[in-house]
Amino acid sequence: MDVYKESHKMRGWLLVSFCMEAVFVLAQNGADSVDVGLQQMKGLTVTEKVLPAAVRSGAPVQTLDRAELERMGVLDVSDAVRHFSGVTLKDYGGVGGLKTVSVRSLGAQHTAVLYDGVAIGDCQSGQVDISRFSLDNVEMVSLSIGQSDDIFQTARVYASAGALNIQTGKPTFKDKSFHTYLKVKGGSFGLFNPVLHYDQKLGKRWSASLHGDFVRADGQYPYTLINGELETREKRRNSDIHSFHLEGNLFGDFGRGGELSFKAYYFDSERGLPGSVNLYNKNTSERLWDNNFFVQSGYKNVLNEKFTLRAMAKYNYAFTRYLDINDKYAAGEQVDLNTQNEYYGSVGLLYTPIKYVSATLTTDLNRSMLDN
């Protein structure tokens, strides 16, 4: 009983001391507020990018912004796409293997891949290798299945069953007129990935950015080969990759005169194609060289409350070289050379007569040539 009374007394003293300390803190804060005085803020500006309204959308729209991508720790676009539902990602083997995306199992030929709003074309196979896009300069990745509620899009996107949009970042400046960073990534199987980025402000209306990265990996990961009762540990062969990516951007903001953007993109890679695992045969000699260059520009202008104009233009050059050294060929090897040239343009007009009613008229012109 004495112990019970002592515990109650101790709780009472603790409660009293806590109340006295709270009164002292409030009094101190009040004194500080009197000494400092009241200050009125002149203004506060909060800037944030507008994400697609996935909840209110009639068609499924999934988005991943930069914060989510950094939290997940993904390295390229193909790793990010794996987190979308309703998506089939085909990986054709190896670190540098071809990776394509399709929605609702309709095939990669029916999925449009957009880079800053402009579709990426491949007249050789109709499939776009999304593994060549890194995420260091990407602001948002979104996937729409079916026709999205955003009707102000190109006719090429309307012809697709789904659209994967890769949106790169636009430079923002606060105190300094430039911004730069250097990243170096490393990992298993010889992965080495340095990244360099630079933003520069060019006056009141213009800004520019330069982004470059290099990826190197040998891809010799171990695996277990089981042949009946025989079990051996092997290493993947001819699965290396060396790739280089350089991208330059120019942005212009003319106020009522609209917004103009210009992009130059260059990609070069050499990779090994490991092929299938064959018993008692470790020889793999298939190699693939990719070289891709394109320039694109976009212009958007809100003419008035009812009309908005948007125009896009693009030139795309792609070259691939495939080599397979094998005795089954008469010359001892098979060499395929493919050269693509593509010209693309799109003009669209958005008309909004009243607040909840809008209509668009869009026309596309595309010319693709393949030399094999």
C-alpha positions in Angstrom: 0.0 0.0 0.0 2.9 2.4 0.8 4.4 1.7 -2.6 1.1 2.5 -4.3 0.9 5.9 -2.4 4.4 6.8 -3.3 3.9 6.1 -7.0 0.8 8.4 -7.0 2.8 11.2 -5.3 5.5 10.9 -7.9 3.0 11.0 -10.7 1.5 14.2 -9.2 4.9 15.9 -8.9 5.7 15.0 -12.5 2.4 16.4 -13.7 2.9 19.7 -11.8 6.5 20.1 -13.2 5.3 19.4 -16.7 2.6 22.1 -16.4 5.1 24.6 -15.0 7.5 24.0 -17.8 4.7 24.4 -20.4 3.7 27.7 -18.9 7.3 28.8 -18.9 7.8 27.9 -22.6 4.6 29.7 -23.6 5.6 32.8 -21.7 9.0 32.7 -23.3 7.6 32.4 -26.8 5.2 35.2 -26.1 8.0 37.4 -25.0 10.0 36.6 -28.1 7.0 37.4 -30.3 6.7 40.8 -28.6 10.4 41.6 -29.1 10.5 40.5 -32.7 7.3 42.0 -33.8 4.9 40.9 -36.6 6.3 40.5 -40.1 4.1 40.3 -43.2 5.2 38.1 -46.2 5.3 39.9 -49.5 4.4 36.7 -51.5 4.9 33.0 -51.8 5.2 31.1 -55.1 4.9 27.3 -55.2 6.0 25.7 -58.5 5.2 22.1 -59.3 4.6 20.1 -62.5 1.0 19.1 -63.3 0.6 15.3 -63.4 -2.1 13.6 -65.4 -5.3 13.2 -63.5 -5.2 9.4 -63.2 -8.1 9.2 -60.7 -10.5 11.3 -62.8 -9.4 9.8 -66.1 -11.8 7.6 -68.1 -8.9 5.5 -69.4 -6.2 4.0 -67.2 -3.3 6.4 -66.8 -0.2 5.5 -64.6 2.6 7.9 -63.8 5.9 7.8 -62.0 7.6 11.1 -61.3 11.3 11.7 -60.5 10.8 11.3 -56.7 9.2 7.9 -57.1 11.8 6.8 -59.6 14.7 7.7 -57.2 13.0 6.0 -54.3 12.6 2.8 -56.3 16.2 2.9 -57.4 15.6 1.9 -61.0 18.3 2.5 -63.6 16.5 2.6 -67.0 13.0 3.0 -68.4 12.5 -0.7 -68.8 13.0 -1.2 -65.0 10.4 1.6 -64.3 7.8 0.1 -66.8 7.9 -3.2 -64.8 5.9 -1.4 -62.0 3.0 -0.5 -64.3 0.0 -2.9 -64.4 -1.3 -4.3 -67.6 2.1 -4.2 -69.2 4.1 -7.0 -70.8 7.8 -6.3 -70.9 9.8 -8.6 -73.1 13.5 -8.9 -72.3 15.5 -10.6 -75.0 18.4 -11.6 -72.8 21.5 -10.1 -71.4 22.3 -6.7 -69.9 22.2 -5.2 -73.4 19.3 -7.2 -74.7 16.4 -5.7 -76.6 13.5 -4.7 -74.3 10.1 -3.9 -75.7 6.8 -3.0 -74.0 3.2 -3.9 -75.0 -0.1 -3.3 -73.3 -2.9 -5.8 -72.8 -0.7 -8.3 -74.7 -1.4 -6.6 -78.0 2.3 -6.5 -79.1 5.0 -3.9 -79.1 4.0 -2.7 -82.6 0.7 -1.3 -81.1 2.4 0.6 -78.3 3.6 4.1 -79.1 6.7 5.3 -77.3 6.9 9.1 -77.0 10.0 11.1 -76.1 9.0 14.6 -74.9 5.7 14.2 -76.7 7.1 13.1 -80.1 6.7 9.5 -81.2 9.8 7.3 -81.8 9.6 5.3 -85.0 11.3 2.1 -86.2 10.2 1.1 -89.6 12.5 -2.0 -89.6 10.6 -3.9 -86.9 8.0 -1.6 -85.6 9.3 -2.1 -82.0 11.2 0.5 -79.9 14.0 -0.6 -77.7 13.3 1.2 -74.4 16.5 -0.1 -72.7 18.6 2.7 -74.3 16.8 5.4 -72.4 18.3 6.3 -69.0 16.4 7.9 -66.2 18.9 10.5 -65.0 17.4 13.2 -67.2 13.7 12.0 -67.0 11.2 14.0 -65.1 8.2 11.7 -65.5 7.2 8.4 -67.1 3.5 7.8 -67.8 1.5 5.0 -69.5 -1.9 5.4 -70.9 -3.9 2.3 -72.0 -6.5 3.1 -74.7 -7.5 6.6 -75.6 -6.6 9.0 -72.8 -8.8 12.0 -71.8 -6.1 14.3 -73.2 -7.5 14.8 -76.7 -4.8 17.3 -77.6 -2.4 14.7 -79.0 -1.0 13.6 -82.3 -2.9 11.4 -84.8 0.0 8.9 -84.5 -0.8 8.3 -80.8 -4.5 7.9 -81.6 -3.6 5.0 -83.9 -2.0 3.1 -81.0 -3.5 0.9 -78.4 -1.4 2.5 -75.7 1.2 5.2 -75.2 4.4 5.3 -73.1 5.5 8.9 -72.6 9.0 9.7 -71.4 9.2 13.3 -70.3 12.6 14.8 -69.7 13.3 17.6 -67.3 13.2 21.3 -68.1 15.9 23.4 -66.4 14.8 25.7 -63.5 17.0 28.4 -62.0 16.8 30.1 -58.6 19.9 32.1 -57.5 22.4 31.0 -60.1 22.3 31.1 -63.9 23.7 27.6 -64.3 23.3 24.2 -62.7 25.5 21.1 -63.1 26.0 17.7 -61.5 28.1 14.6 -61.9 27.0 11.1 -61.0 28.9 7.8 -61.0 27.1 4.5 -60.7 28.6 1.1 -60.3 27.4 -2.4 -59.7 27.8 -6.1 -60.2 29.1 -7.8 -63.4 31.3 -4.8 -64.4 28.6 -2.1 -64.4 30.1 1.4 -64.7 27.8 4.3 -65.4 29.1 8.0 -65.2 26.5 10.8 -65.8 27.2 14.5 -66.5 24.5 17.1 -66.7 24.7 20.9 -67.3 22.0 23.6 -67.4 22.6 27.2 -68.5 20.3 30.2 -68.5 20.6 32.3 -71.7 18.8 35.5 -70.9 15.2 36.0 -69.9 13.6 33.9 -72.6 16.1 31.2 -73.4 17.7 28.3 -71.5 19.7 25.2 -72.5 20.8 21.9 -71.1 23.4 19.2 -72.0 23.2 15.7 -70.8 25.6 12.8 -71.4 26.1 9.3 -69.9 28.1 6.2 -70.6 27.3 2.6 -69.7 29.7 -0.3 -69.6 29.0 -3.9 -68.3 30.4 -7.3 -69.1 27.2 -9.1 -68.1 29.0 -12.3 -67.1 26.5 -13.3 -64.4 26.6 -16.9 -63.0 23.8 -19.4 -63.5 23.2 -23.1 -62.8 23.0 -25.5 -65.8 21.1 -28.8 -65.1 21.4 -31.7 -67.5 19.7 -34.7 -66.0 21.7 -35.6 -62.9 24.6 -33.4 -63.9 24.6 -29.9 -62.4 27.3 -27.3 -63.2 27.9 -23.7 -62.5 28.3 -21.6 -65.7 28.7 -17.9 -66.6 26.8 -16.0 -69.2 29.0 -15.3 -72.2 28.8 -12.6 -74.9 26.5 -10.4 -72.9 28.5 -7.2 -72.6 27.4 -3.7 -73.6 29.1 -0.4 -74.2 26.8 2.5 -74.9 27.1 6.3 -75.1 24.2 8.8 -75.0 24.4 12.6 -75.6 21.5 14.9 -75.6 21.2 18.7 -76.0 18.1 20.8 -75.4 17.2 24.4 -76.1 14.1 26.1 -74.6 12.4 29.4 -75.4 9.6 31.1 -73.5 8.1 34.1 -75.3 5.1 34.7 -73.1 2.1 35.3 -75.3 4.3 34.3 -78.3 4.3 30.7 -77.2 6.9 28.2 -76.1 9.5 26.6 -78.3 11.7 23.6 -77.7 14.5 22.0 -79.7 16.2 18.7 -79.0 19.2 16.9 -80.5 19.8 13.2 -79.4 22.6 10.9 -80.2 23.0 7.2 -79.1 25.7 4.7 -79.9 26.2 1.2 -78.6 27.9 -2.1 -79.2 26.5 -5.2 -77.5 26.7 -8.9 -77.4 23.7 -11.1 -78.1 24.2 -14.2 -75.8 21.4 -16.2 -77.4 20.0 -19.4 -75.9 21.9 -21.8 -73.6 22.9 -24.9 -75.5 24.4 -28.0 -73.8 28.1 -28.5 -74.5 28.3 -25.4 -76.7 29.4 -22.2 -75.2 30.3 -20.4 -78.4 28.3 -17.2 -78.9 29.5 -14.7 -81.4 26.5 -12.6 -82.4 27.2 -8.8 -82.1 25.0 -5.8 -82.7 26.0 -2.2 -83.3 23.3 0.6 -82.9 23.7 4.2 -84.0 20.8 6.6 -83.6 20.5 10.3 -84.2 17.5 12.5 -84.2 16.5 16.2 -84.0 13.0 17.3 -83.0 11.3 20.6 -82.2 8.0 21.6 -80.8 6.0 24.8 -80.6 2.9 25.5 -78.5 0.9 28.8 -78.3 -2.3 29.6 -76.5 -3.7 32.0 -79.1 -6.7 33.0 -76.9 -9.2 31.5 -74.5 -10.7 29.3 -77.2 -7.8 28.3 -79.5 -4.4 26.6 -78.8 -1.9 25.7 -81.5 0.8 23.0 -81.4 3.3 21.9 -84.0 6.0 19.3 -84.0 8.7 18.3 -86.5 11.4 15.5 -86.4 14.1 13.9 -88.4 15.4 10.5 -87.3 18.4 8.5 -88.5 19.2 5.0 -87.4 21.8 2.5 -88.4 22.3 -1.1 -87.2 24.9 -3.6 -88.0 24.5 -7.3 -87.1 27.3 -9.8 -87.2 27.2 -13.6 -86.6 30.3 -15.7 -87.1 29.3 -19.3 -87.8 30.3 -22.2 -90.0 26.8 -22.6 -91.2 27.2 -19.6 -93.5 29.0 -20.0 -96.8 31.3 -17.1 -96.1 31.7 -18.1 -92.5 29.8 -15.1 -91.3 26.5 -13.2 -91.7 26.4 -9.4 -91.8 23.2 -7.3 -91.9 23.3 -3.6 -92.4 20.1 -1.5 -92.0 19.8 2.3 -92.5 16.6 4.2 -91.6 15.6 7.8 -92.4 12.4 9.2 -91.1 10.7 12.6 -91.5 7.8 13.4 -89.3 5.6 16.4 -88.8 2.4 17.1 -86.9 0.1 20.1 -86.5 -2.9 20.3 -84.1 -5.5 22.9 -83.1 -7.5 22.7 -79.9 -10.8 24.5 -79.8 -12.7 25.2 -76.5 -15.9 27.1 -77.1 -17.1 26.7 -73.5 -15.6 25.5 -70.3 -16.5 21.8 -70.4 -16.5 21.3 -74.2 -13.4 21.0 -76.4 -12.5 19.6 -79.9 -9.3 19.0 -81.7 -8.1 18.7 -85.3 -4.7 17.1 -85.9 -2.9 16.0 -89.0 0.4 14.1 -89.2 2.8 13.6 -92.1 5.3 10.7 -91.9 7.8 9.4 -94.4 10.1 6.4 -93.5 12.7 4.8 -95.7 14.6 1.6 -94.9 17.7 0.4 -96.8 18.7 -3.2 -96.1 
